[in-house]
C-alpha cells in the first residue's frame, strides 16, 4: 500500500513542489482546493496542471470546519502538510481580519478535526521566519523569541503555538517548520523576487520600461522552494515530532537581488528602478537570516540551490515564459531551436 499524504494549499508554489516530491517517493497524494479552483482549473491550477492525473483533489475551504472534517473522516492519511494560508504579508496589513481568520482558524480547524477523529496522521505546519519580525538575535534559530510585525506574522505565531499545543497537550505528532523566504519560478508575481525577475525579463524584451519597488534595504534569507519542501517531508520522518528552522544562512538585500537579476540580462538595475512609497509597509522586518544547524544535524537537510543560482533560474524562466508573447515559439520552430535557447541567447553577455 502506498503511503498517503494530504496537502492543503496544493495549488501554491510549495504545494506543487511538495506534491511532485511526494509522488516521486511513491506516495498517494491528496490535496484540498477551493471550490473556485475546481471551477477555473486553467486559471487556478497552473502549477499542478502537469500532475493532475496523478493527484486526488478534494474541495475544501480553510473557513469551513465541516469541509475539512469530512475529508479527514473519509481518509486515513499518513501525513498532513498544512500549507494553505493567506501568505502575502502586505495584504495582511490591508485585511488583517481575513488573514487571521484563514490562517489561525484554518489551522485550528484542521488540528481539532484530527483530534476529534483520533487521526494517526503526522502533521506539518508551515510556520514562517516572519514570526521573528523585529529580530531579537541574529542569526535566528528555534530558540529565538518571536516578535511578529504584521497580522500575517501574528497569525503564523498563533498557528505555530496551536501546533505545539496539540503536540504537548494531546500527544499528537505535530511539527512546525520555521521556513525562511523560499522562491523559484513558480513564485507569485506579488512577491518581491518574482516582481524583480519578471520586470528584468520584460524590460530586456522591451515589454516594460521600469520597475517600482518599496524598501530596497530589507534583507532576507532567500532559498529555493524545491529545497525547502524536502525539509518538510524529512520533519515528518523522525521518531519524535519537533520544530525546525529551514534557511540558507545567507542574507541579501532587495537591492542585491535587483542587481543580480538585471545583471543576468546584461542591464544595470539603477537605470530602470524607481522607489515608490506605495510599496512600503507600516512596519517592516528589516533583517532575516536563519541558523538551520538543527535541520542539518537531525534531518540531514542542506539547501542545494545557491542565491545566484536561484536568481538565474527565475530570470531565465521569466524570459522563457514571456517569449511566446514575442512569438519566439514560432520563431524557434522555424529556425529549429527551442524558445529556451532563444531566451538564453537574449541574456548572454
Ligand atoms: O517578497 P516579500 O513580499 O516577502 P516577505 O514579506 O518577506 O514574506 C515572504 O516570506 C515569508 C518568510 O519570511 C513568508 F512567510 C511569507 O508568506 C512570504 O512568502 O517581501 C520581501 C521584502 C520585504 O521587506 C518588502 O518590504 O521585500 C520588500 N519589498 C520592497 N519592495 C517589496 C517590494 N515586497 C514586495 N512584495 N513588493 C515590493 O514592491
Boltz pocket constraint, residues with backbone or C-beta under 6 A from the ligand:
constraints:
  - pocket:
      binder: B
      contacts: [[A, 86], [A, 87], [A, 88], [A, 89], [A, 90], [A, 127], [A, 128], [A, 129], [A, 130], [A, 179], [A, 180], [A, 181], [A, 182], [A, 190], [A, 191], [A, 192], [A, 193], [A, 195], [A, 212], [A, 213], [A, 214], [A, 215], [A, 216], [A, 218], [A, 219], [A, 220], [A, 254], [A, 279], [A, 280], [A, 281], [A, 284], [A, 285], [A, 288]]
      max_distance: 6.0
